[in-house]
Amino acid sequence: MTKRYQLQVLWGLTLLIGVLAILCTVFAESLSLPSPAVTAALVAAYLLIWHFSLPAPTVGIISLERLPQIATLLVVGPIESGLINAIAAIIWPFTNRSYSQGSWRIACIRALHNAPMVIAIHLIAGHFYELAGGRYQIQTLQAADLAPIIVLALTMQVSNTLMMTLFFRLDGRDVTRLLTPIYALADLLVVPAGVLTGLLFLTLPTSTFLLYCGVMLALVVSVSSLKDRATQASVPSLAHDLSGAMRVDAMAQSVLDRCRMLFAFDEFFFVLADREQDEQELRLLHNGDEQLTHRRRPMNRGLFGQVLKSGESILVSDWTRADSKLRQRVSMIGDPPGAAMIVPIKLGDETIGLVSLQSNTVDTYSQPDLYLLEQLAEQIAQPVADARAFEQLDDYKFRLEERVNQRTAALEQLNAENERLVRKLRRRGRMLERQNREDALTGIANRRCFDETLQECLAEATAAHKPLSIALFDIDHFKRVNDAHGHLVGDQVLRRCARLMERRLSDDHLAARYGGEEFAVLLDHCDLDEARDLADSIRRDFENERWQADLPIKSLTVSAGVVAFAPGMSAIQLLAIADHRLYAAKAAGRNCVVVDSTE
């Protein structure tokens, strides 16, 4: 027996001796179990609760056992309810293969631990319940009963959590992953149902109470069904909107996280079998220091190759005492692992992959651990196959789309008149032209660049019947800046104004310094409303800018005139109207935008 099992047995015996001592010395004379029929019914209720509530292979992390525990404790008291619960706790490991991990040894250990544990929980909870003023055989619930019931539920939950934490810790599991808030709080949700069950047992006729029990049984089965769906939803499915490869990798990560909950290990392997390439495909390797994905090696190499070929699991409790045939199949670099498990992922008779855990410590794994890992591999087999099939379909679609895209690209290159390519080349040419003809002070386009680009856009707008607008901006009272602070500050202001304008413009727009403190903006693909809104946004930017942060001026505003192109208009006419509207803005008090429709 390994050390962790010895520690669990020792802990279970300690609980048993303590509970027996308390029962014999304190409660021996007051012990009185219900009739055999009622006792058998309550034991059956516990077994049904555990059957429909315990998820495998997590082994007892979530259940609804608080319902019968609270009910029986309120009806018959803590001693009797604890003993009834203990009878069920002894029977359960020997009737559920998943809970006992396929091992009579584990079944005995769990029975030895759980039976005295549930008695202790009932005795502790009952003691604090009585201290809080709680009463038994409650037939009518009163306001004074609420506080003791809350104390009862919390005490029962806390004592159960602490004892199970120690048990899982002795089992070598990561209790921080197992004992989640859901585990700590889920059972409290059924406490009201437990109180209600106790009240109805004492007040309803037997036939009516049996009907209620049927309804509660249906509820428990429904919760179990929802739990199964939630478990399935936690594994990536075909409906997931990620690519197939990502889904398989995410599934491998999910299996790694589950194994962290259940086992101690130093290395984790998730491998798929690629029969077409005759290779092992390592989808995830995690050894604590690094995490690797997508490595390949020959199919028949090492112990992994043996498992993929035979479909049989391998358990090595101590590598130094391993079978010589196993040792011959592996060429190791460095020290061998202390213990290892390799479990195939099988779909029907086909082995599609494997999961392996390795530990540097000998005797880390036993047959029950192998059974638990096999159960996990069985659960993920179908999702792995589905994800792998979809991954292959994704690869085929990608190759097909790539070929179509290549042919489409070739055809597009032959179509010199293609509008998209022409526009792209024109925009690139415009960008190069702008770089060669920038305003030396502000770094934006100069007047020559603006005029030539305007001519091109007018021709394109006329041919394609698309909208085009221009806006002329003039800095209000700019002469005062030069007079008060000098031309060097004025130049800084002009450069900052250029940056403010460009910040609002897209690739289809062009800002230029048109002369002095006047700027022009070419708004390709913009109608009059859009141009007005954009010009007003620029005006507000000037008004709200914190000029005094790095310049000796407190505020600065601009006025703007906006005009939209109409068929038949020339560049001179368009600029003249915009200039006229700019002066109208100046006359209107500055810091405003005046628009003009040419229709």
C-alpha positions as CSV (number, residue, x, y, z in Angstrom):
1,M,0.0,0.0,0.0
2,T,1.4,3.4,-1.0
3,K,2.1,6.1,1.4
4,R,-0.9,8.2,0.4
5,Y,-3.3,5.3,0.9
6,Q,-1.7,4.6,4.3
7,L,-2.3,8.2,5.3
8,Q,-5.9,8.0,4.2
9,V,-6.5,4.8,6.2
10,L,-4.8,6.4,9.2
11,W,-7.1,9.5,8.9
12,G,-10.2,7.3,8.5
13,L,-9.3,5.2,11.5
14,T,-8.7,8.4,13.5
15,L,-12.2,9.6,12.6
16,L,-13.7,6.2,13.3
17,I,-12.1,5.9,16.8
18,G,-13.1,9.5,17.7
19,V,-16.7,9.0,16.6
20,L,-17.1,5.6,18.3
21,A,-15.7,7.1,21.5
22,I,-18.2,9.9,21.5
23,L,-21.1,7.6,20.7
24,C,-20.2,5.1,23.4
25,T,-19.5,7.7,26.1
26,V,-22.0,10.4,25.4
27,F,-24.9,9.1,23.3
28,A,-25.0,5.4,24.0
29,E,-28.2,5.5,26.0
30,S,-30.1,8.0,23.7
31,L,-29.5,6.1,20.5
32,S,-32.7,5.1,18.8
33,L,-32.9,4.4,15.1
34,P,-36.2,4.7,13.2
35,S,-38.0,1.5,12.0
36,P,-36.1,-0.7,9.6
37,A,-38.4,0.3,6.7
38,V,-37.8,4.1,7.3
39,T,-34.1,3.5,7.8
40,A,-33.9,1.5,4.5
41,A,-35.9,4.2,2.7
42,L,-33.5,6.9,3.9
43,V,-30.4,4.9,3.0
44,A,-31.9,4.4,-0.5
45,A,-32.5,8.1,-0.7
46,Y,-28.9,8.8,-0.1
47,L,-27.8,6.3,-2.7
48,L,-30.1,7.8,-5.3
49,I,-28.8,11.3,-4.5
50,W,-25.2,10.2,-5.0
51,H,-26.0,8.2,-8.1
52,F,-27.5,11.1,-9.9
53,S,-25.4,13.9,-8.5
54,L,-21.8,12.7,-8.5
55,P,-19.9,13.5,-11.7
56,A,-17.2,11.1,-12.9
57,P,-14.3,11.1,-13.0
58,T,-14.0,14.0,-10.6
59,V,-15.2,11.6,-7.8
60,G,-17.6,13.3,-5.5
61,I,-17.1,17.0,-6.0
62,I,-20.7,18.1,-6.3
63,S,-23.8,16.4,-4.8
64,L,-27.2,17.2,-3.4
65,E,-26.7,15.2,-0.2
66,R,-27.6,18.2,2.1
67,L,-31.3,17.6,1.2
68,P,-31.7,14.2,3.0
69,Q,-29.1,15.2,5.7
70,I,-30.9,18.3,6.8
71,A,-34.3,16.5,6.6
72,T,-33.3,13.4,8.7
73,L,-31.4,15.5,11.2
74,L,-34.4,17.7,11.9
75,V,-36.7,14.7,12.1
76,V,-34.7,12.1,14.1
77,G,-31.8,14.1,15.5
78,P,-28.1,14.2,14.7
79,I,-27.0,10.8,16.1
80,E,-29.6,8.7,14.2
81,S,-29.4,10.8,11.0
82,G,-25.6,10.5,11.1
83,L,-25.8,6.7,11.5
84,I,-28.3,6.4,8.6
85,N,-26.0,8.5,6.5
86,A,-23.0,6.3,7.5
87,I,-24.8,3.1,6.4
88,A,-25.3,4.6,3.0
89,A,-21.7,5.9,2.9
90,I,-20.4,2.3,3.6
91,I,-22.6,0.8,0.8
92,W,-22.0,3.5,-1.8
93,P,-18.3,2.8,-2.7
94,F,-19.0,-0.9,-3.2
95,T,-21.9,-0.2,-5.6
96,N,-20.4,2.5,-7.8
97,R,-17.4,1.5,-9.8
98,S,-16.5,5.1,-10.9
99,Y,-16.5,6.3,-7.3
100,S,-14.3,3.4,-6.2
101,Q,-12.1,3.8,-9.3
102,G,-12.6,0.1,-10.1
103,S,-10.7,-0.9,-6.9
104,W,-11.9,-2.7,-3.8
105,R,-9.0,-1.1,-1.9
106,I,-10.3,2.4,-2.8
107,A,-13.8,1.3,-2.0
108,C,-12.7,0.2,1.5
109,I,-10.7,3.4,2.1
110,R,-13.6,5.6,1.1
111,A,-16.1,3.6,3.2
112,L,-13.7,3.8,6.1
113,H,-13.3,7.5,5.8
114,N,-16.8,8.6,4.7
115,A,-18.8,6.7,7.3
116,P,-17.3,8.2,10.4
117,M,-16.9,11.6,8.6
118,V,-20.7,11.9,8.0
119,I,-21.4,10.9,11.6
120,A,-18.9,13.6,12.8
121,I,-20.5,16.1,10.5
122,H,-24.0,15.4,11.9
123,L,-22.7,15.5,15.5
124,I,-20.9,18.8,15.0
125,A,-23.8,20.4,13.1
126,G,-26.3,19.1,15.6
127,H,-24.3,20.5,18.5
128,F,-24.1,24.0,17.1
129,Y,-27.8,23.8,16.0
130,E,-28.8,23.1,19.6
131,L,-26.5,25.9,20.9
132,A,-28.3,28.3,18.5
133,G,-31.7,27.3,20.0
134,G,-32.7,24.8,17.3
135,R,-35.4,22.2,17.9
136,Y,-36.2,18.8,16.4
137,Q,-39.5,17.4,15.1
138,I,-40.5,20.8,13.7
139,Q,-44.0,20.7,12.4
140,T,-44.5,24.5,11.9
141,L,-41.6,26.7,10.9
142,Q,-41.3,29.9,12.9
143,A,-39.1,33.0,12.6
144,A,-37.1,31.8,15.6
145,D,-36.2,28.6,13.7
146,L,-34.4,30.4,10.8
147,A,-31.2,31.4,12.6
148,P,-30.6,27.9,14.0
149,I,-31.2,26.3,10.6
150,I,-28.7,28.7,9.0
151,V,-26.2,27.8,11.7
152,L,-26.9,24.1,11.1
153,A,-26.4,24.4,7.3
154,L,-23.2,26.5,7.5
155,T,-21.7,24.3,10.2
156,M,-22.4,21.1,8.2
157,Q,-21.0,22.6,5.0
158,V,-17.8,23.9,6.7
159,S,-17.1,20.7,8.6
160,N,-17.7,18.6,5.5
161,T,-15.4,20.9,3.3
162,L,-12.6,20.8,5.8
163,M,-12.7,17.0,6.2
164,M,-12.8,16.4,2.5
165,T,-10.0,19.0,1.9
166,L,-7.8,16.9,4.2
167,F,-8.8,13.7,2.5
168,F,-8.1,15.0,-1.0
169,R,-4.8,16.5,0.2
170,L,-3.7,13.1,1.6
171,D,-4.7,11.7,-1.8
172,G,-2.1,13.9,-3.5
173,R,-4.6,16.1,-5.3
174,D,-4.6,19.8,-5.9
175,V,-7.3,20.9,-3.4
176,T,-7.2,24.5,-4.7
177,R,-8.6,23.2,-8.0
178,L,-10.9,20.6,-6.6
179,L,-12.5,22.7,-3.8
180,T,-14.0,25.5,-5.9
181,P,-16.6,28.0,-4.7
182,I,-19.2,25.9,-6.4
183,Y,-18.2,22.9,-4.3
184,A,-18.3,25.0,-1.1
185,L,-21.6,26.6,-1.8
186,A,-23.7,24.4,-4.1
187,D,-25.0,22.1,-1.3
188,L,-26.4,25.2,0.5
189,L,-28.8,25.7,-2.3
190,V,-30.8,22.6,-1.4
191,V,-31.0,23.4,2.4
192,P,-34.5,24.9,2.0
193,A,-35.6,21.7,0.2
194,G,-34.2,19.6,3.1
195,V,-36.1,21.7,5.7
196,L,-39.3,21.4,3.6
197,T,-38.8,17.7,3.3
198,G,-38.5,17.3,7.1
199,L,-41.6,19.4,7.7
200,L,-43.7,17.5,5.2
201,F,-42.6,14.1,6.6
202,L,-43.9,15.1,10.0
203,T,-47.2,16.8,8.8
204,L,-48.4,15.1,5.6
205,P,-50.1,11.7,5.2
206,T,-47.8,9.0,4.0
207,S,-49.3,8.8,0.5
208,T,-49.0,12.6,0.0
209,F,-45.4,12.5,1.2
210,L,-44.5,9.7,-1.2
211,L,-45.9,11.8,-4.0
212,Y,-43.6,14.7,-2.9
213,C,-40.7,12.3,-2.8
214,G,-41.4,11.3,-6.4
215,V,-41.4,15.0,-7.4
216,M,-38.0,15.5,-5.6
217,L,-36.6,12.4,-7.3
218,A,-37.6,13.8,-10.7
219,L,-35.9,17.1,-9.7
220,V,-32.7,15.3,-8.8
221,V,-32.7,13.4,-12.1
222,S,-33.2,16.7,-13.9
223,V,-30.3,18.3,-12.1
224,S,-28.2,15.3,-13.1
225,S,-29.2,15.7,-16.7
226,L,-28.3,19.4,-16.7
227,K,-25.0,18.6,-15.1
228,D,-24.2,16.1,-17.9
229,R,-25.0,18.8,-20.5
230,A,-22.8,21.3,-18.7
231,T,-20.0,18.7,-18.7
232,Q,-20.4,18.1,-22.4
233,A,-20.5,21.9,-23.1
234,S,-17.1,22.3,-21.3
235,V,-15.4,20.3,-24.1
236,P,-15.0,22.1,-27.4
237,S,-17.7,21.0,-29.9
238,L,-18.3,21.2,-33.6
239,A,-20.4,24.3,-33.2
240,H,-17.5,26.2,-31.8
241,D,-16.5,29.1,-34.0
242,L,-12.7,28.5,-33.7
243,S,-10.7,26.5,-36.3
244,G,-10.4,22.8,-35.9
245,A,-6.8,22.9,-34.8
246,M,-7.5,25.4,-32.1
247,R,-10.4,23.3,-30.9
248,V,-8.1,20.2,-30.5
249,D,-5.5,22.2,-28.7
250,A,-8.1,23.7,-26.4
251,M,-9.4,20.2,-25.7
252,A,-5.8,19.1,-24.8
253,Q,-5.6,22.1,-22.4
254,S,-8.9,21.1,-20.9
255,V,-7.7,17.6,-20.3
256,L,-4.5,19.0,-18.7
257,D,-6.6,21.1,-16.3
258,R,-8.7,18.1,-15.4
259,C,-5.6,16.0,-14.7
260,R,-4.2,18.7,-12.5
261,M,-7.4,18.3,-10.3
262,L,-7.0,14.5,-10.1
263,F,-3.3,13.6,-10.1
264,A,0.1,14.6,-9.2
265,F,2.5,14.7,-12.1
266,D,5.6,16.3,-13.4
267,E,5.0,15.8,-17.2
268,F,1.8,15.6,-19.2
269,F,1.4,14.4,-22.8
270,F,-1.5,14.6,-25.1
271,V,-0.8,12.7,-28.4
272,L,-2.9,12.0,-31.5
273,A,-2.3,9.2,-34.0
274,D,-1.8,10.3,-37.6
275,R,-2.4,7.0,-39.4
276,E,-2.0,8.5,-42.9
277,Q,1.5,9.9,-42.1
278,D,2.3,6.9,-39.8
279,E,3.3,9.4,-37.1
280,Q,2.6,10.3,-33.5
281,E,1.4,13.9,-33.3
282,L,2.2,15.5,-29.9
283,R,-0.5,18.2,-29.5
284,L,0.5,19.2,-25.9
285,L,3.5,18.6,-23.6
286,H,3.6,20.3,-20.3
287,N,6.4,19.7,-17.8
288,G,5.9,22.7,-15.4
289,D,8.7,24.7,-16.9
290,E,7.6,24.8,-20.5
291,Q,4.7,23.9,-22.7
292,L,5.2,22.5,-26.3
293,T,2.7,21.8,-29.0
294,H,2.7,20.2,-32.5
295,R,5.7,17.8,-32.5
296,R,5.9,14.7,-34.6
297,R,7.8,11.4,-34.4
298,P,7.4,7.9,-36.0
299,M,4.3,6.0,-35.0
300,N,6.0,2.9,-33.5
301,R,8.6,4.8,-31.4
302,G,8.8,4.2,-27.7
303,L,6.0,3.3,-25.3
304,F,3.6,5.7,-26.9
305,G,4.0,3.7,-30.1
306,Q,3.2,0.5,-28.2
307,V,0.1,1.9,-26.7
308,L,-1.1,3.4,-30.0
309,K,-0.6,0.0,-31.7
310,S,-2.0,-2.3,-29.0
311,G,-4.7,0.0,-27.5
312,E,-3.7,-1.2,-24.0
313,S,-2.8,1.0,-21.1
314,I,0.6,1.0,-19.4
315,L,1.1,1.6,-15.7
316,V,4.6,1.8,-14.3
317,S,4.7,2.4,-10.5
318,D,8.4,2.2,-10.3
319,W,10.5,2.5,-13.4
320,T,13.5,0.9,-11.8
321,R,11.5,-2.3,-11.4
322,A,9.6,-2.1,-14.7
323,D,9.5,-5.0,-17.1
324,S,12.6,-5.3,-19.2
325,K,10.6,-5.3,-22.4
326,L,9.2,-1.9,-21.5
327,R,12.6,-0.6,-20.7
328,Q,14.0,-1.8,-24.0
329,R,11.4,0.2,-26.0
330,V,12.6,3.5,-24.5
331,S,15.9,5.2,-25.1
332,M,16.1,7.8,-22.3
333,I,18.3,10.9,-21.9
334,G,18.9,11.7,-18.3
335,D,17.2,10.1,-15.3
336,P,14.1,7.9,-15.9
337,P,10.7,8.9,-14.4
338,G,9.8,7.5,-11.1
339,A,6.2,6.4,-12.2
340,A,4.2,6.8,-15.4
341,M,0.7,6.1,-16.8
342,I,-0.1,5.9,-20.5
343,V,-3.8,5.5,-21.5
344,P,-5.1,5.2,-25.0
345,I,-8.0,7.3,-26.3
346,K,-10.1,4.8,-28.1
347,L,-13.2,5.2,-30.4
348,G,-14.6,1.8,-30.8
349,D,-11.7,-0.5,-31.7
350,E,-9.5,2.3,-33.1
351,T,-6.9,4.1,-31.0
352,I,-6.9,7.7,-32.0
353,G,-4.5,9.1,-29.4
354,L,-3.3,8.8,-25.8
355,V,-2.9,10.7,-22.6
356,S,0.2,10.1,-20.4
357,L,1.3,11.3,-17.0
358,Q,4.8,11.0,-15.6
359,S,6.0,11.6,-12.1
360,N,9.6,11.8,-10.7
361,T,8.5,10.1,-7.6
362,V,8.1,6.3,-7.4
363,D,4.7,4.7,-6.4
364,T,2.9,7.9,-7.4
365,Y,0.3,5.9,-9.4
366,S,-1.6,2.7,-8.7
367,Q,-4.3,0.7,-10.5
368,P,-7.1,3.0,-9.2
369,D,-5.3,6.0,-10.7
370,L,-5.0,4.2,-14.0
371,Y,-8.8,3.4,-13.9
372,L,-9.5,7.0,-13.3
373,L,-7.4,8.2,-16.2
374,E,-9.0,5.6,-18.4
375,Q,-12.4,6.9,-17.5
376,L,-11.3,10.4,-18.5
377,A,-9.9,9.1,-21.8
378,E,-13.2,7.4,-22.5
379,Q,-15.2,10.6,-21.9
380,I,-13.1,12.6,-24.4
381,A,-12.8,10.0,-27.1
382,Q,-15.8,11.1,-29.2
383,P,-15.2,14.9,-28.9
384,V,-11.5,14.3,-29.9
385,A,-12.6,12.3,-33.0
386,D,-15.2,15.0,-33.9
387,A,-12.7,17.8,-33.5
388,R,-10.0,15.9,-35.5
389,A,-12.5,15.3,-38.3
390,F,-13.5,18.9,-38.4
391,E,-9.8,19.9,-38.3
392,Q,-9.2,17.8,-41.4
393,L,-12.2,19.4,-43.1
394,D,-10.8,22.8,-42.2
395,D,-7.5,21.9,-43.7
396,Y,-9.1,20.8,-46.9
397,K,-11.2,23.9,-47.1
398,F,-8.2,26.1,-46.5
399,R,-6.2,24.4,-49.3
400,L,-9.2,24.7,-51.6
401,E,-9.7,28.4,-50.7
402,E,-6.0,29.0,-51.2
403,R,-6.1,27.5,-54.7
404,V,-9.2,29.6,-55.6
405,N,-7.6,32.7,-54.2
406,Q,-4.5,32.1,-56.2
407,R,-6.5,31.7,-59.5
408,T,-8.6,34.7,-58.6
409,A,-5.5,36.8,-57.9
410,A,-4.1,35.8,-61.3
411,L,-7.3,36.8,-63.1
412,E,-7.4,40.1,-61.3
413,Q,-3.8,40.9,-62.3
414,L,-4.9,40.4,-66.0
415,N,-7.8,42.9,-65.5
416,A,-5.9,46.2,-65.8
417,E,-9.2,48.1,-65.8
418,N,-10.3,46.7,-62.5
419,E,-11.7,49.5,-60.4
420,R,-10.3,48.3,-57.1
421,L,-6.8,48.0,-58.5
422,V,-7.0,51.3,-60.3
423,R,-8.1,53.0,-57.1
424,K,-5.4,51.3,-55.1
425,L,-2.7,52.3,-57.6
426,R,-4.0,55.8,-57.7
427,R,-4.0,56.1,-53.9
428,R,-0.5,54.8,-53.8
429,G,0.5,57.3,-56.5
430,R,-1.2,60.0,-54.5
431,M,0.7,59.0,-51.4
432,L,4.1,59.1,-53.3
433,E,3.2,62.4,-54.9
434,R,2.3,63.9,-51.5
435,Q,5.6,62.8,-50.1
436,N,7.4,64.6,-52.9
437,R,5.4,67.8,-52.6
438,E,4.8,68.4,-48.9
439,D,4.6,71.8,-47.3
440,A,8.1,72.4,-45.8
441,L,6.8,73.9,-42.6
442,T,3.8,71.7,-41.6
443,G,4.7,68.4,-43.4
444,I,1.3,68.1,-45.0
445,A,0.5,68.6,-48.7
446,N,1.2,71.9,-50.4
447,R,-1.1,73.9,-52.7
448,R,0.3,72.4,-55.9
449,C,-0.4,68.9,-54.6
450,F,-3.9,69.9,-53.5
451,D,-4.7,71.5,-56.9
452,E,-3.5,68.5,-58.9
453,T,-5.2,66.0,-56.7
454,L,-8.4,68.0,-56.9
455,Q,-8.3,67.9,-60.7
456,E,-8.0,64.1,-60.6
457,C,-10.8,63.6,-58.1
458,L,-13.1,65.9,-60.1
459,A,-12.6,63.8,-63.2
460,E,-13.2,60.6,-61.3
461,A,-16.3,62.1,-59.6
462,T,-17.7,63.2,-62.9
463,A,-17.1,59.8,-64.5
464,A,-18.3,57.7,-61.6
465,H,-21.0,60.0,-60.3
466,K,-19.6,59.9,-56.8
467,P,-19.7,62.6,-54.1
468,L,-16.8,65.0,-53.6
469,S,-16.5,68.0,-51.2
470,I,-13.9,70.5,-50.2
471,A,-13.4,72.7,-47.1
472,L,-11.3,75.8,-46.7
473,F,-10.1,76.6,-43.1
474,D,-8.6,79.9,-41.9
475,I,-7.1,80.4,-38.4
476,D,-8.9,83.2,-36.7
477,H,-6.8,86.2,-35.7
478,F,-3.6,84.4,-36.6
479,K,-1.8,87.8,-37.1
480,R,-2.2,88.5,-33.4
481,V,-0.2,85.3,-32.6
482,N,2.7,86.5,-34.8
483,D,2.5,90.0,-33.5
484,A,2.4,89.0,-29.9
485,H,4.8,86.0,-29.8
486,G,6.8,86.1,-33.0
487,H,7.0,84.0,-36.1
488,L,8.7,81.1,-34.5
489,V,5.7,80.5,-32.2
490,G,3.5,81.1,-35.3
491,D,5.3,78.4,-37.1
492,Q,4.7,76.0,-34.1
493,V,1.0,76.9,-34.2
494,L,0.8,76.1,-37.9
495,R,2.4,72.7,-37.5
496,R,0.1,71.8,-34.6
497,C,-2.9,72.9,-36.6
498,A,-1.9,70.6,-39.5
499,R,-1.7,67.7,-37.0
500,L,-5.2,68.5,-35.7
501,M,-6.7,68.4,-39.1
502,E,-5.0,65.2,-40.2
503,R,-6.2,63.5,-37.0
504,R,-9.8,63.6,-38.3
505,L,-9.1,62.5,-41.9
506,S,-9.2,59.1,-43.5
507,D,-7.2,57.6,-46.4
508,D,-9.6,59.1,-49.0
509,H,-9.1,62.7,-47.6
510,L,-6.2,65.1,-48.2
511,A,-5.2,68.1,-46.0
512,A,-3.0,70.8,-47.5
513,R,-1.6,74.1,-46.5
514,Y,-3.2,76.4,-49.0
515,G,-1.3,79.6,-48.1
516,G,-0.3,81.5,-44.9
517,E,-2.7,80.5,-42.2
518,E,-5.2,79.0,-44.6
519,F,-5.7,75.2,-45.0
520,A,-7.7,73.2,-47.6
521,V,-9.2,69.7,-47.1
522,L,-10.2,67.5,-50.1
523,L,-13.0,65.2,-49.0
524,D,-13.3,62.4,-51.6
525,H,-16.4,60.2,-51.4
526,C,-18.1,62.7,-49.0
527,D,-21.4,64.5,-49.6
528,L,-22.2,67.9,-48.2
529,D,-23.7,66.6,-44.9
530,E,-20.7,64.4,-44.2
531,A,-18.3,67.2,-45.2
532,R,-20.1,69.7,-42.9
533,D,-20.0,67.3,-40.0
534,L,-16.3,66.6,-40.5
535,A,-15.4,70.3,-40.8
536,D,-17.4,71.1,-37.6
537,S,-15.5,68.3,-35.8
538,I,-12.2,69.8,-36.8
539,R,-13.5,73.2,-35.6
540,R,-14.4,71.8,-32.2
541,D,-11.0,70.1,-32.0
542,F,-9.4,73.5,-32.4
543,E,-11.8,75.1,-29.8
544,N,-11.2,72.3,-27.2
545,E,-7.4,71.9,-27.8
546,R,-5.2,72.7,-24.8
547,W,-2.9,75.1,-26.6
548,Q,-1.3,76.4,-23.4
549,A,0.2,73.0,-22.6
550,D,3.2,73.8,-24.8
551,L,2.5,77.1,-26.5
552,P,2.1,80.7,-25.0
553,I,-1.5,81.0,-26.2
554,K,-4.7,80.2,-24.4
555,S,-7.0,79.5,-27.2
556,L,-7.3,79.3,-31.0
557,T,-10.2,78.9,-33.3
558,V,-10.8,78.4,-37.0
559,S,-13.5,79.3,-39.5
560,A,-14.4,77.1,-42.5
561,G,-16.3,77.2,-45.7
562,V,-17.6,73.9,-47.2
563,V,-18.9,73.2,-50.7
564,A,-20.0,70.0,-52.5
565,F,-19.2,69.2,-56.1
566,A,-22.0,69.4,-58.7
567,P,-21.7,68.1,-62.3
568,G,-20.2,70.7,-64.6
569,M,-18.2,72.6,-61.9
570,S,-14.6,73.3,-62.4
571,A,-11.9,73.3,-59.7
572,I,-11.7,77.1,-59.9
573,Q,-15.5,77.4,-59.3
574,L,-15.5,75.0,-56.5
575,L,-12.6,76.8,-54.7
576,A,-14.2,80.2,-55.3
577,I,-17.5,79.1,-53.7
578,A,-15.6,77.5,-50.7
579,D,-13.6,80.7,-50.3
580,H,-16.7,82.8,-50.4
581,R,-18.3,80.6,-47.7
582,L,-15.1,80.9,-45.7
583,Y,-15.4,84.7,-45.7
584,A,-19.0,84.4,-44.8
585,A,-18.0,82.4,-41.8
586,K,-15.5,85.1,-40.9
587,A,-18.2,87.8,-41.2
588,A,-20.5,85.7,-39.1
589,G,-18.2,86.1,-36.1
590,R,-15.6,83.4,-36.8
591,N,-15.3,80.0,-35.1
592,C,-18.1,78.5,-37.3
593,V,-18.7,76.5,-40.5
594,V,-20.7,77.8,-43.4
595,V,-21.8,75.3,-46.1
596,D,-23.2,75.8,-49.6
597,S,-25.1,73.4,-51.8
598,T,-24.4,73.9,-55.4
599,E,-27.5,72.1,-56.6
